[in-house]
């Protein structure tokens, strides 16, 4: 799971980063509102922790802009005790939860786990497109008559493409989402896994295709041919 931290106080951001990484989460931290919005719009994060008081643009403006752009990443606001009105505005603007500073590490982790449980309950129930269905619990891809087990990165890649079907996902977005910014993955690894997923789609006779957008990335489209290369 990849979490974005948007917090202008570097010591606090680094402290949160340390707590989360000890729990096995991948994290990125930025320290102003514009950078936070830019990262959120990449749509590669599973959750964001967003401070309200930020330089350049406020956390509330970041939140509104992200939601208006169709970003549905779970967002937990970080607020000061005196910002009761901002909490209400934040929740009304699309925030999923809030934490009041200073907060306990255990409470932070519990809130994050709760958001992931709710998100997973939605994803696991039904993730389908055209004539295929993807099941998270078994990491299986189902076609009209056949099914096939996916490897972890195959599943993550196809899930990301499915959730964003019809949209062009750049190579940078795909590599960052599946392997992370700090990973040494190269683009040829992405191409290899795209080939693997195409073969699995072909195996279940899926009426969808992973389209190569030359020089940009890939998109998942209904119809077309998956030739497995």
C-alpha positions as CSV (number, residue, x, y, z in Angstrom):
1,X,0.0,0.0,0.0
2,X,1.3,3.4,-1.0
3,X,0.5,6.5,1.2
4,X,1.1,10.1,0.4
5,X,1.9,12.5,3.3
6,X,1.3,16.2,2.6
7,X,2.6,18.1,5.7
8,X,4.7,21.3,5.7
9,X,6.3,20.6,9.1
10,X,9.2,18.4,8.0
11,X,9.8,16.8,11.4
12,X,6.1,15.8,11.7
13,X,6.1,14.5,8.1
14,X,9.3,12.5,8.7
15,X,7.9,11.1,12.0
16,X,4.7,9.9,10.2
17,X,6.8,8.4,7.4
18,X,8.9,6.5,9.9
19,X,5.8,5.1,11.7
20,X,4.2,4.0,8.4
21,X,7.3,2.4,6.9
22,X,7.8,0.4,10.1
23,X,4.3,-1.1,9.4
24,X,5.3,-2.0,5.9
25,X,3.6,0.9,4.0
26,X,5.4,2.6,1.1
27,X,5.3,6.4,1.6
28,X,6.1,9.6,-0.2
29,X,6.1,13.0,1.5
30,X,5.7,16.5,0.1
31,X,5.7,19.8,2.0
32,X,3.3,22.2,0.2
33,X,-0.2,22.2,-1.2
34,X,0.7,22.5,-4.9
35,X,3.1,19.5,-4.7
36,X,0.5,17.6,-2.8
37,X,-2.2,18.2,-5.5
38,X,0.3,17.3,-8.2
39,X,1.0,14.0,-6.5
40,X,-2.7,13.3,-5.8
41,X,-3.6,13.9,-9.4
42,X,-1.1,11.2,-10.5
43,X,-3.7,8.8,-8.9
44,X,-1.0,6.3,-7.8
45,X,-1.7,6.4,-4.1
46,X,-3.9,4.1,-2.0
47,X,-4.4,6.8,0.7
48,X,-3.3,10.4,1.5
49,X,-2.7,12.2,4.8
50,X,-3.4,15.9,4.1
51,X,-2.6,18.8,6.5
52,X,-5.0,21.7,6.3
53,X,-2.6,24.5,6.9
54,X,-0.1,24.3,4.0
55,X,2.0,26.8,2.0
56,X,1.1,27.8,-1.6
57,X,-2.5,26.4,-1.4
58,X,-4.4,25.1,1.6
59,X,-5.2,21.4,2.2
60,X,-8.9,22.2,1.7
61,X,-8.2,23.6,-1.7
62,X,-6.1,20.5,-2.5
63,X,-8.9,18.3,-1.4
64,X,-11.5,20.2,-3.5
65,X,-9.4,20.2,-6.6
66,X,-8.6,16.5,-6.3
67,X,-12.3,15.6,-5.9
68,X,-13.3,17.9,-8.7
69,X,-10.8,16.1,-10.9
70,X,-12.3,12.7,-10.2
71,X,-9.7,11.5,-7.7
72,X,-11.3,9.1,-5.2
73,X,-8.2,8.3,-3.2
74,X,-9.1,8.0,0.5
75,X,-8.0,11.3,2.2
76,X,-7.5,11.8,6.0
77,X,-7.2,15.4,7.0
78,X,-4.7,16.4,9.7
79,X,-6.0,19.4,11.7
80,X,-5.2,21.6,14.6
81,X,-7.5,21.6,17.7
82,X,-9.0,25.0,16.8
83,X,-10.0,24.1,13.3
84,X,-13.4,22.6,14.1
85,X,-15.1,24.5,11.2
86,X,-12.4,23.3,8.8
87,X,-13.0,19.7,9.9
88,X,-16.7,20.1,8.9
89,X,-15.8,21.9,5.6
90,X,-13.3,19.2,4.9
91,X,-15.7,16.3,5.4
92,X,-18.3,18.1,3.3
93,X,-15.7,18.6,0.6
94,X,-14.9,14.9,0.3
95,X,-12.5,14.0,3.1
96,X,-12.9,10.5,4.4
97,X,-11.7,11.2,8.0
98,X,-9.7,13.6,10.1
99,X,-7.1,13.4,12.9
100,X,-6.5,16.2,15.4
101,X,-2.9,17.1,16.2
102,X,-1.2,16.0,18.2
103,X,-2.3,12.4,17.6
104,X,-1.2,9.0,18.8
105,X,0.7,6.7,16.4
106,X,-1.7,3.9,17.3
107,X,-4.8,6.0,16.4
108,X,-3.2,7.0,13.1
109,X,-2.6,3.4,12.2
110,X,-6.0,2.3,13.3
111,X,-7.7,5.1,11.1
112,X,-5.6,4.0,8.1
113,X,-6.5,0.3,8.6
114,X,-10.1,1.3,8.8
115,X,-10.0,3.2,5.5
116,X,-8.3,0.3,3.8
117,X,-10.9,-2.2,5.1
118,X,-13.7,-0.1,3.7
119,X,-12.0,0.3,0.4
120,X,-11.2,-3.4,0.1
121,X,-14.8,-4.4,0.9
122,X,-15.9,-2.3,-2.1
123,X,-13.2,-3.5,-4.4
124,X,-13.5,-7.2,-3.5
125,X,-17.2,-7.3,-4.1
126,X,-17.1,-6.5,-7.8
127,X,-14.4,-5.4,-10.1
128,X,-15.4,-6.1,-13.6
129,X,-15.3,-4.7,-17.1
130,X,-16.8,-6.0,-20.4
131,X,-16.7,-9.8,-20.1
132,X,-14.1,-10.2,-17.4
133,X,-14.2,-10.2,-13.6
134,X,-11.2,-9.8,-11.2
135,X,-11.4,-11.3,-7.8
136,X,-9.1,-9.9,-5.1
137,X,-9.3,-12.6,-2.5
138,X,-8.1,-15.3,-4.9
139,X,-6.2,-13.0,-7.4
140,X,-8.1,-14.8,-10.2
141,X,-9.2,-13.5,-13.5
142,X,-12.5,-14.8,-14.8
143,X,-13.7,-14.8,-18.4
144,X,-16.9,-16.2,-19.8
145,X,-15.8,-19.8,-19.6
146,X,-12.4,-20.0,-18.1
147,X,-10.4,-18.5,-15.2
148,X,-6.7,-18.1,-14.4
149,X,-4.6,-17.3,-11.3
150,X,-2.6,-14.1,-11.5
151,X,0.8,-13.4,-9.9
152,X,0.8,-10.5,-7.5
153,X,2.2,-7.8,-9.8
154,X,0.0,-9.1,-12.7
155,X,-3.0,-8.6,-10.5
156,X,-2.0,-5.1,-9.3
157,X,-1.3,-4.1,-12.9
158,X,-4.6,-5.4,-14.3
159,X,-6.5,-3.9,-11.3
160,X,-5.0,-0.5,-11.9
161,X,-5.9,-0.7,-15.6
162,X,-9.4,-1.9,-14.8
163,X,-10.2,0.8,-12.3
164,X,-9.0,3.4,-14.9
165,X,-10.3,1.6,-18.1
166,X,-10.5,3.9,-21.1
167,X,-7.9,6.2,-19.6
168,X,-4.3,6.4,-20.8
169,X,-1.9,5.5,-17.9
170,X,1.6,6.7,-18.5
171,X,4.6,4.4,-18.1
172,X,5.7,6.6,-15.1
173,X,2.3,6.2,-13.4
174,X,2.3,2.4,-13.9
175,X,5.8,1.9,-12.7
176,X,5.3,4.2,-9.6
177,X,2.0,2.5,-8.7
178,X,3.2,-1.1,-9.1
179,X,6.9,-0.9,-8.1
180,X,7.1,2.5,-6.3
181,X,9.3,5.5,-6.8
182,X,12.1,4.1,-4.8
183,X,12.2,0.7,-6.6
184,X,14.9,0.0,-9.2
185,X,12.3,-1.3,-11.6
186,X,13.0,-0.4,-15.3
187,X,10.5,0.1,-18.0
188,X,11.3,-3.2,-19.6
189,X,9.9,-4.9,-16.5
190,X,6.6,-3.1,-17.1
191,X,6.6,-4.3,-20.7
192,X,7.2,-7.9,-19.5
193,X,4.3,-7.8,-17.1
194,X,2.0,-6.1,-19.7
195,X,2.9,-9.1,-21.9
196,X,2.1,-11.6,-19.1
197,X,-1.3,-9.9,-18.5
198,X,-2.1,-9.9,-22.2
199,X,-1.5,-13.6,-22.3
200,X,-3.8,-14.2,-19.4
201,X,-6.5,-12.1,-21.0
202,X,-6.1,-14.1,-24.2
203,X,-6.3,-17.4,-22.2
204,X,-9.8,-16.4,-20.8
205,X,-10.9,-15.2,-24.3
206,X,-11.5,-11.7,-22.9
207,X,-13.1,-9.2,-25.3
208,X,-10.9,-6.4,-24.0
209,X,-7.3,-5.3,-25.0
210,X,-4.4,-3.5,-23.5
211,X,-3.7,-0.8,-26.1
212,X,-0.2,0.5,-26.4
213,X,-0.2,4.3,-26.6
214,X,3.0,4.9,-28.5
215,X,5.5,6.9,-26.5
216,X,3.1,7.4,-23.6
217,X,1.8,4.2,-21.9
218,X,-1.1,1.9,-22.0
219,X,-4.9,1.9,-21.8
220,X,-7.5,-0.8,-21.3
221,X,-10.2,-0.8,-24.0
222,X,-13.3,-2.9,-24.8
223,X,-12.8,-5.1,-27.9
224,X,-9.6,-5.4,-29.9
225,X,-7.1,-8.2,-29.9
226,X,-4.7,-9.4,-27.2
227,X,-1.9,-11.0,-29.1
228,X,0.2,-11.7,-26.0
229,X,3.2,-9.7,-27.1
